[in-house]
């Protein structure tokens, strides 16, 4: 069993700049897409909760680039759980170029997300939902702390 959640993506022309390589902002879009697909496939009840008052605020995003990719390159975006607190989740992303049976790490990213509840004018931190904790536990490099209802 893989220790990461993966989406595959073929780069399109619209994701490149005038020079022909991928415009940097797309790496951040792919992080978001990977996170969304993870929720859809592995924690659908969290998506229903988001339709209610749960909010997943992205606090920090970063990406480090090692090699360029261009249109029609096939990419694997691999997400891992980096850390988990009572109210926040840290994700790590590897961007892997897939070509001729070989894999090359072309970028690495991170994201920190806070769970909040309440109306937009009065949001407050809330516990990471249990279904999300459970789904993420399969992609953690180390054992996660047990979450009690008492906080």
Secondary structure, 3 states (H helix, E strand, C coil): CCCCEEEEEECCHHHECCCCEECCHHHHHHHHHHHHHHHHHHCHHHHHHHHCCEEEEEEEEEEEECCCCECCCEEEEEEEEEEECCCEEEEEEEEEEEECCEEEEEEEEEEEEEEEECCCCCCEECCCCHHHHHHHHCCECCCCCCCCCCC
